[in-house]
């Protein structure tokens, strides 16, 4: 068996799908994309497939991963690692179908029977969070996540801290103490405000504080962690096990959030998760993306003992024109019950992509994240 052909599809709202075909007629799907940079990642996928993989045995996944990563003199970064990630997902999908087993069975088997998921509320500039939280809990979710703040200056007024505190208080009042609430700083908060916010939000017992500072400032995480007992989470903008070394060694992080479509795919995230286990750190994969990325996450969650919870993007504020279930032949695979999703038992990634819908909706995707500015006109972190 060899890899014979591929197709790439840009589909709304902001995703890129890869269809990989073999000489045996097996088809694997991957989701290689950087949100807002679909064209760029598409070019990288084409270069990697044309240069290294066409005509090769798709079952040699580890060797292919090493070749794609180490075969170029320049390594890492969001574009190359996202290209590798989507190819890796498609290869695992093929391998699972070849052996007639879910991917998690090829990675050691189940470590759990179902995976807990959380639901987003509040949007980019969080608003109306209390009512949204109540609705999601009534729909069966037991964990939520929200942005902590809109854009923030490096040093802000007490009023801005109080606004963030009041929003979390509103959610806690709406859903009580039995529901977990993650709070995402989204890297839009500088270190001085991260410390103040962490202290202010602690009485409301967040499930975690996510990305309290940008990853280029991970050296500040120990200082921020010293200001709160709330678990610290980060990792969505870190792309390999080498990127995670520093945060593991710092002892400041409690939850890591590598993205299966950015951090080298299933092969690499499984290794990152094993590193985390050695440092007593939990895994909660980042996934505000499409159905192939989510299916890949669930495969890792299934066989990883230190998995905490899974992000999923159903009804997220980015999905205004299409949603996760729209591209699936059988949407029931992602039905949520009591805040959990059941493990798929179909071979490969466990989802069947509706090719007719993919082809019908395929075209140029021009989604870009907004550029925010402070009151003085300077660029703010989104």
N, C-alpha and C positions, 0 to 999 in steps of 0.2 A: 504493500500500500504506500502511496506517496501523495503529497499535496500537489494538486493539479491546477487549482484556480481559486480566485477570490473575488469578492465584490464588496464595495463600501457604500453605505447608505447614510446620508445626513437626513435625520428625521426630526420633526418638532417634538418637544419644545426646544431642545438644545443638545441632542444626542447624536452619536455616530455609531452605527452598527457595522460589524465585519461578518461576512459570510465566507467561510473557508470550506473548500470542497476537496474530496480525495478521490483517488482512482477507484476505490471500492464503492463510491456513491454516498459515503457518509458526509454529512454537513455539520460543521461546528460554527457556533455563533459567539462573538465577542463584542465588547463595548469599549473601544479605545477612544477616549475623548478627554480633552481639557475643556471645561465649560467656557465658551467664548472663543475658543481656539480650535474649532473642529477642522477647518481647512488645513491648519498647520499640522495637526496630528495625523490627518489623512495622508498628507505627503510623507510623513515619517513611516507610517504603516506600509505604504507602497514601496518605499526604499528598502525597508527591512525584508518584506516578503520577496520582492524581486531579486534582492541581492543575496539572500541567504536560504530561504525556505522552500521556494517552489521546486518540486521534484524530490523533496526530502521525505523521510518517514515521519509522519505526524506523531507517532507514539514516543519518540525520543524527546520528551518535553524538557527534562533537565538539561540535556545537551543543547537543545535549541535555545533555552533561556540563557545559558552561559555564552553561547555564540552571539546572540543578539546584544547582550550586555557588554561582553568583553571584546567582541570582534571589532568594535569601533574604538579609536583612541580616546574620544571624548564620551564620557559616560554620565548617566544619571540625569536629573532634572525632570520637570513635569512632562515635557513633550515626548522625549524618548522613552521614559518609563511608562507613560500612558499608552504609547504605541505597543510596547512590549506587553503591557498588561492585557490589552484586548486580544492580541495574538495568543497569549498564554491561555486566556479563558476559552478561546475557540479550540485550541489544541486539547484542553481537558474535556471539553464537550465531546469532541471526536473520540477521545480515548474511552470515556465512559460509555459512549454508544457502541464502540468496538467490543468492549467486554460485557455489555449489557448490565451496567451497574451505575448507580449515582456516583458522582465524583468523590463524595465523602467516604464511600466504601473503599475506594482505591487509596485513600489517605489515612487508613487506620480504622475506619468504621465510626459509628455513632458514639458520641460522648454525651448525648442528650436525646430526648424524644421530640422536642419542639424548641423553638427559639422565640424569646421575648422580643417584641418590637416596640418602638416609640413613635409618636405622632407629633408633627410640627404644629405649632400655633403662632399666631401673632404677626407674621410677615417680617420683612426686612427692618422696618421701623415699627417695633412692637406696639400693637394697639388692640383694644377690645379683647384682651387675653383672658379675662375671667369667664366671659360667656363662651368663648371658643374652647377653653379648657373643659368647661362643664359639658359642652356638646360632645367632645371627643371621649370623655369618660363615660357618658351615657351610651356612646357607640361601642363601648367595650374595651377601650384602651386603658392600660394601667400605668402608663408612663408617657410623658410629654416632653417636648423641648421647645424653648423659645429664645429669641435673641434678648440679650440683657438690655441693650441700649440702641438708640440710633447712633449717628456719628458723634464722636466725643473729642474735645480738645485734649492736649496732653495733661493739662490741669484744669479741672472743671469746678463749677460752683457747687456748694452743698445741695442746691435745688436739684441738680442733675442726678446726684447720688440718691436723693430721696425719691425722685421719680422712678428710678430703677427698683428701689426697694419697694415702693408702693405697688408696682406692677407684679412683682413676685408675691407680695402679700395678697394681692387680689386673686391670683391663681390659687394660692394655698387656701384662702378662704373658700373659694369656689369648689375645690375638689377634696379638701381635707388632708389628713396625714397619711392616708393609705396609697396615695398616688405619687409616683416619683416625677420630679420636674428637673430636667437638665437645663442649664442656663449657658447660652453660647455668647462669649464675648467677641467671637468672630475675628479676632486679631485687630479689632478696631479701637482697642483701648490700650493706651500706653501704660508703662509700669506703675507710675504714681497712682493713676486711677484704678488700675487693676487691684492694687493693694487695698485701696479704700472701698471699692465695690465688694471685694471678697469678704471683708469684715462686715459690711452693711447687710449683705445677703445671707450670711451664715445663719442667723436665727430662723430662717425659713427652710433650712435644711435642704438645699438643692442636691439632686442626685450627683451632679458634678458641675464644675465650672469648665467650660470648653474653650480651648485656645485663648487663654487669658492674655497672651501677648503673641505677636507674630513669631513664626518659627525662627526667624533670624535673631530673635531675642530670647531663645530658649535658655540662655545662661542666667536670665532673670527669674526662671521658674522656682528655684529654691527659695529666693527671697519672698516671692509671692506666696508660696506654700506655707512659709513660716507665719503668715498673717491669718491663716484660716485652717479649720479642721475639715473643710469641704474638700472632697476628692478633686484633684486636678486632672483634666483630660486634654489631650492634644494629639496631633499627628496627621490631620487630613492634608497638610501641605508638606509632608515628608515622604520620600519616594523610594527608600530602600532600607535594608537593615543597617546600613552604615550611617544613614541619617538618624536612626533611632538610638545609636550607641550612646550618645551624650546624655539623652534624657533618661535612659535606663540607669546609667552610672551616677546621675545627679541625685537619684532617689526622690525627686520632687513630683513625679507623675504617677498617678494611680490607675489611669485608664488611657490606653492608646487607641487611636482611631485612623489607622491606615485605610486608604481607599483602594478597593480591589480593581478600579479602573485607572488608578494613578500610580500605585506602589508596586508595579511589576506583576500584578495579577495574582492568581491562586498560588502559584509556586512560591513567590516571594513573601506574600502575606502570611502563609503558613509558617515560614521561617521566622518572620518578625514576631508572630504570636508565640512561638516556642521560646524565643529570647525573652519575651515579656513574662512568660510563666516562670522563668528562672529568677526574675527580679520581683516576683509577687505582684505583677501588674496585670490588670484585666484588659480584655479586647472588646471594643465596640466599633466595628467597622463603619467608616463614613460612607454614606450612600444616598445623596440627594439626586440620584440619576435614574436610569431606566431599568427595564425588567431583566436584561442580561447581567448587568452589574449586580442587581439585587439577588438574582439566582446564584451568582458566583459567591456572594457574601454568605448566603444561607448554607452553601456547601462547606465553606470554611467554619462557620458557626457550629455546624453539626458535629464536626470532628475535633473541635478545639476545646479543651477542658476549661480554659480560663476566659471563655466568652461571657460577657456580661449582658449585652443587649444589642439589638440591631436597629440602625437607622433605616427608614424606608420613606419613599417620597410620594406616596399616594396623597393627593390633594395638597401637596406642598405649594407654596405661593409661586414657585417658578413654573409650574405645570398649567399654564393658562390655555394652551391650545390642544395639547395631547397629554395623556397621563399613562402611568405605568401599565395598566391593564389593557390599553388600547391595542398593543402590538402582540398580544398573546392569543393563540388559538383556544386556549383553555384558561381563562382568568381565575378559575377557582383555585389554582395552585397557590395564589397569594391571598386567600381568604384568611382573615384574622379572627380568632376566637379567644375571648378572655385575655386579650393583649398578647397573644402568641400566634405564630405561624407554624403549621405542621411541616415536618421534613418531607420533601418530595421523594418519591420512590422510583421515578422514571430515570432511565439511563442518562448519563452526561450531566448537564447543568439542571435538568429536571423541568425545563420549560420548553414549549413548542412555540416558536415564533411564527406569527401569521405573515407569511411572505407576501401575500397579496396586499395586505395593509401597508407593509413596509415599502413595497415598490410604489404603491399609490401615493404615499405621503412623502416619498423621498425627493429631495431637492436641496438647494442651498439653505443652510441654517445660519441666520445672521444674528443670533442671540449674543449680546454682550452685557456684562454686568454694568450697572450704572456707575458713573463717576460722580462721587459726592464731593462737596466743598464746604468748608467752614464759613462762618459769617464774614470772615475777612477775605474770602476768595481763595484761600489756599486749599490744596487737595486734601481730602479726608479719606481715611480708610473705610472701605465698604465692608 
